[in-house]
Amino acid sequence: MKEGDDIIRKSEKELWSYADCFGNGPFEFSKIFTHFGYSMGLHTHDFYEINIIMSGSGTHRIADRDFNVTKGDIFVIPPGTYHGYDDGGRPDVMHILLSQSFTDHYKLELSGMDGYRILFEADPYLRQRMNGFSFPKLNPGQLSVVLNEANAAAGTGGSKLHRNIMVNMHALIIIGTLSAAVRTSYLEGDRIGKKEKSNMVASCIELIRKDGLRDISTVTLADMLHVSSSTLYRVFITTCGETPAAFLKNYRIETAKKLLTETDETLSYIASECGFCDQSHMNKVFLNETGCKPSAYRIAYGKNRHTEV
């Protein structure tokens, strides 16, 4: 991996929306397909995409970093992230597109997968912050599972509703395979050097995503990881450029933003759900970090209009 020069052009179509890639059929929540000899200019989309390198090699740029890719490499591309492939290598790339409806509808199934939060949250986060590190990749057996599921999805017959549901089921199995692979790589690999640091950070992020909306502190996180709080602080800040407490605070704020804009819950309820001491505490932290109060943020960006203060 390296910070790249401009070897990857911008795509003629830079922004791909949900409407560009998904129809309005019932349960049309996911897409699975493979591009052979793939190259694509820099582009972004408003949904999650998973890329799996099935064969070949090339360069995959994500944001401002370049990754030299080979068979078995996996990437989760969050919404709003620019990425693309250069014209040189043209690897065979499997794409799995996931709409917001997919993650909403299968929230219980996804949250129950070991490694799901590492795959969708910790791994993309670490890729933008760690240099000279070997990231997770699929072994031949795992690649075979992924290929079989993709082929089964492509061969599904029956009504459109049946096909859509079955594609979603195959997508879930593929995500489960990827989640298990990245969890094993990050948490059960050789614990030395940069690998040890990535293990600790990935574990910390997973704990924050699972328990960060309750009363939890850096000391508690360190205890759960069986390291000293000073060690966790040092490793996290040298790896990610911020402290665990800052990451936790940002996670609570982002969750609060989502609840403010997508629900009608009261500010006191949101403060409690996001791990703040009370509404006053949330108001203070939110104002310091965003420049506006939660009530003003809801009025500006929410689907519904509120005047609550």
Stockholm file with secondary structure:
# STOCKHOLM 1.0

chainA/1-309         MKEGDDIIRKSEKELWSYADCFGNGPFEFSKIFTHFGYSMGLHTHDFYEINIIMSGSGTHRIADRDFNVTKGDIFVIPPGTYHGYDDGGRPDVMHILLSQSFTDHYKLELSGMDGYRILFEADPYLRQRMNGFSFPKLNPGQLSVVLNEANAAAGTGGSKLHRNIMVNMHALIIIGTLSAAVRTSYLEGDRIGKKEKSNMVASCIELIRKDGLRDISTVTLADMLHVSSSTLYRVFITTCGETPAAFLKNYRIETAKKLLTETDETLSYIASECGFCDQSHMNKVFLNETGCKPSAYRIAYGKNRHTEV
#=GR chainA/1-309 SS CEECCSCSCEEEEEEECHHHHCCSSTTCCEEEEEETTCCEEEEEESSEEEEEEEECCEEEEETTEEEEECTTBEEEECTTCCEEECTTTCCEEEEEEECHHHHHHTHHHHHTSTTHHIIIIIHHHHHTTCSSCCCCBCCHHHHHHHHHHHHHHHTCCSCHHHHHHHHHHHHHHHHHHHHHHHHHHHHSSCCSHHHHHHHHHHHHHHHHHHHTTSSCCHHHHHHHHTSCHHHHHHHHHHHHSSCHHHHHHHHHHHHHHHHHHHCCCCHHHHHHHTTCSSHHHHHHHHHHHHSSCHHHHHHHHCSSCCCCC
#=GC SS_cons         CEECCSCSCEEEEEEECHHHHCCSSTTCCEEEEEETTCCEEEEEESSEEEEEEEECCEEEEETTEEEEECTTBEEEECTTCCEEECTTTCCEEEEEEECHHHHHHTHHHHHTSTTHHIIIIIHHHHHTTCSSCCCCBCCHHHHHHHHHHHHHHHTCCSCHHHHHHHHHHHHHHHHHHHHHHHHHHHHSSCCSHHHHHHHHHHHHHHHHHHHTTSSCCHHHHHHHHTSCHHHHHHHHHHHHSSCHHHHHHHHHHHHHHHHHHHCCCCHHHHHHHTTCSSHHHHHHHHHHHHSSCHHHHHHHHCSSCCCCC
//
